[in-house]
Amino acid sequence: MELAHRIKQTERLKRIIHWMIVIPNQARPRLWVKWFVNPFFHEKGKRACLRRRTRLDVVPWNKFKLGSESTIEDFTAINNGVGDVIIGDRTRIGLSNTVIGPALIGNDVRLAQNVVLSGLNHNYEETDSPIHAQGVSTAPIVIEDESWIGANAVIVPGVTIGKHSIVAAGSVVTKNVPPYSVVAGNPARVIKQYDKQSQTWIKTR
């Protein structure tokens, strides 16, 4: 803890450590970090599966956790550079997804193909410097237990998807989704909700 504090307080030392861990002008760690740091630093539950073509751009200063019996399919990119990525138990991250932290994905969740979860936005307010040079702001994405995210959906920073909810394919979710809801569209809106009294899914106006 003392060493970490010293690194954070010393700008030059922080830049050197960052250069040693992350390839300059890229968002991926160096090979020595992938081989000798990440396997021992990040958590992987029992019978969890990372497919061979998964791209793990994870660094040691933020958390990455893959829960028990969960799977990350081929061609998916996981990036915890600006925030933790925590994936619960029995969850499947489908083909060609992008998950950029901070993101918390619960238990028994399913993400279909080409889903994008990004907990960061690029700052753009200064007009005399490029957007990429202005840093980022973050807001956590939360996908609660038992939810299903359809193919090609986009979840923006700060959004929470409530328990046992469905995001229809191609939706762009810009606001929180209540538990036990179905949302669709761009921007996504609630089209169905579960009514406990009648025990049926009811269309909303």
C-alpha positions in Angstrom: 0.0 0.0 0.0 2.9 2.4 0.8 4.5 1.7 -2.6 1.2 2.2 -4.4 0.6 5.5 -2.6 4.1 6.7 -3.5 3.6 5.9 -7.2 0.3 7.7 -7.3 1.8 10.8 -5.6 4.8 11.0 -7.9 3.8 12.0 -11.5 7.2 11.0 -13.1 7.2 7.6 -11.3 3.5 7.1 -12.3 4.3 7.7 -16.0 7.3 5.2 -15.9 5.2 2.5 -14.2 2.4 3.1 -16.8 4.9 2.8 -19.6 6.2 -0.5 -18.2 2.7 -2.0 -18.0 0.8 -0.5 -21.0 2.0 -0.3 -24.6 2.3 3.4 -25.6 -0.6 4.7 -27.7 -2.5 1.4 -27.1 -5.1 0.2 -24.7 -3.5 -3.2 -24.0 -1.0 -4.4 -21.4 2.5 -5.6 -22.3 3.0 -9.3 -22.8 4.9 -9.7 -19.5 1.8 -8.4 -17.6 -0.5 -10.8 -19.4 1.8 -13.8 -18.8 3.2 -13.1 -15.3 0.9 -10.7 -13.5 -2.7 -11.1 -14.6 -3.0 -14.9 -14.1 -2.1 -14.4 -10.4 -3.7 -11.0 -9.8 -7.2 -11.4 -11.2 -9.9 -13.8 -10.0 -11.2 -16.7 -12.1 -13.9 -18.9 -10.6 -14.2 -22.7 -10.7 -15.0 -24.1 -14.2 -14.9 -20.5 -15.7 -14.0 -20.5 -19.4 -12.0 -17.9 -21.3 -12.1 -18.8 -25.0 -8.7 -18.8 -26.8 -9.6 -15.8 -29.0 -10.8 -13.6 -26.2 -8.9 -10.2 -26.0 -8.2 -9.4 -22.3 -6.9 -5.9 -22.0 -6.7 -6.0 -18.3 -4.3 -4.2 -16.0 -3.4 -4.8 -12.4 -4.5 -1.5 -10.9 -8.2 -2.3 -11.5 -10.1 -5.5 -10.8 -11.1 -8.2 -13.3 -13.2 -11.1 -12.0 -14.9 -14.0 -13.9 -17.3 -15.9 -11.8 -17.7 -19.7 -11.5 -19.1 -21.5 -14.5 -19.1 -18.3 -16.5 -17.8 -18.1 -20.1 -16.4 -15.3 -22.3 -16.7 -16.3 -25.9 -14.3 -15.8 -28.8 -13.5 -12.3 -30.3 -14.8 -10.5 -27.2 -12.7 -7.6 -25.7 -12.6 -6.9 -22.0 -10.9 -3.7 -20.8 -10.6 -2.7 -17.2 -8.1 0.2 -17.8 -10.4 2.9 -16.3 -12.7 0.8 -14.1 -13.3 -2.7 -12.6 -14.9 -5.4 -14.7 -16.7 -7.9 -12.5 -18.7 -10.8 -14.0 -20.8 -13.0 -11.8 -21.4 -16.8 -11.8 -23.0 -18.8 -14.6 -22.9 -15.8 -16.9 -22.1 -16.0 -20.6 -20.6 -13.1 -22.5 -21.3 -13.9 -26.2 -19.3 -13.6 -29.4 -17.7 -10.3 -30.3 -18.8 -8.3 -27.3 -17.0 -5.3 -26.0 -17.0 -4.7 -22.2 -15.2 -1.6 -20.9 -15.3 -0.9 -17.2 -16.4 0.1 -14.8 -19.0 -2.6 -15.3 -20.7 -5.1 -12.9 -22.4 -8.0 -14.6 -24.4 -10.2 -12.2 -25.2 -13.9 -12.0 -27.0 -15.9 -14.7 -26.8 -13.1 -17.2 -26.7 -13.6 -21.0 -25.1 -11.2 -23.5 -25.8 -12.2 -27.1 -23.5 -11.2 -30.0 -21.9 -7.8 -30.7 -23.1 -6.2 -27.5 -21.3 -3.1 -26.3 -21.0 -2.1 -22.6 -18.8 0.9 -22.1 -18.5 2.6 -18.7 -16.5 5.5 -20.1 -17.1 8.7 -22.2 -14.4 10.8 -23.8 -14.3 14.4 -22.6 -14.7 16.9 -25.4 -15.3 20.3 -23.9 -11.9 21.9 -24.8 -11.9 23.0 -28.5 -8.2 23.8 -28.7 -7.1 20.1 -28.2 -8.1 16.8 -29.7 -10.8 14.9 -28.0 -8.6 11.9 -27.5 -6.2 14.0 -25.5 -8.8 15.3 -23.0 -9.1 12.2 -20.9 -12.3 10.3 -20.0 -15.1 10.4 -17.5 -16.6 7.2 -16.1 -19.9 5.9 -14.7 -20.5 2.3 -13.8 -22.8 0.0 -15.8 -24.7 -2.6 -13.8 -26.4 -5.6 -15.3 -28.4 -7.3 -12.5 -29.0 -11.0 -12.2 -30.9 -13.1 -14.7 -31.0 -10.4 -17.4 -30.7 -11.0 -21.2 -29.1 -8.5 -23.5 -30.0 -9.0 -27.2 -27.6 -8.9 -30.1 -26.1 -5.5 -31.2 -27.4 -3.7 -28.1 -25.5 -0.7 -26.7 -25.5 0.1 -22.9 -24.1 3.6 -22.1 -22.2 4.7 -19.0 -24.2 5.0 -15.7 -27.1 2.7 -16.8 -28.4 -0.1 -14.5 -30.4 -3.0 -16.1 -32.7 -4.3 -13.4 -33.0 -8.0 -12.4 -34.6 -10.4 -14.9 -34.9 -7.8 -17.6 -34.6 -8.1 -21.4 -33.0 -5.6 -23.7 -34.2 -6.3 -27.3 -31.7 -6.7 -30.1 -30.3 -3.4 -31.5 -31.5 -1.3 -28.6 -29.5 1.7 -27.3 -30.1 1.9 -23.5 -29.5 5.4 -22.2 -31.6 5.2 -19.0 -32.0 2.8 -16.1 -34.3 -0.2 -16.8 -36.6 -1.3 -13.9 -36.5 -5.0 -12.8 -38.7 -7.4 -14.7 -39.0 -5.2 -17.8 -38.6 -5.6 -21.5 -37.0 -2.6 -23.3 -36.5 -1.9 -27.1 -35.6 0.9 -29.4 -33.2 3.8 -29.8 -33.3 5.2 -27.2 -34.7 2.1 -25.5 -38.1 2.4 -23.7 -40.1 -0.1 -21.6 -42.5 -2.1 -23.8 -43.5 -4.8 -21.2 -43.4 -5.3 -17.5 -44.1 -8.2 -15.3 -47.2 -7.8 -13.1 -46.8 -9.8 -9.9 -50.5 -9.6 -9.1 -51.7 -11.2 -12.3 -48.4 -13.1 -12.8 -48.3 -12.0 -16.5 -46.1 -9.8 -18.7 -48.2 -6.7 -19.6 -47.5 -4.3 -22.5 -47.0 -0.7 -21.6 -48.5 2.2 -23.4 
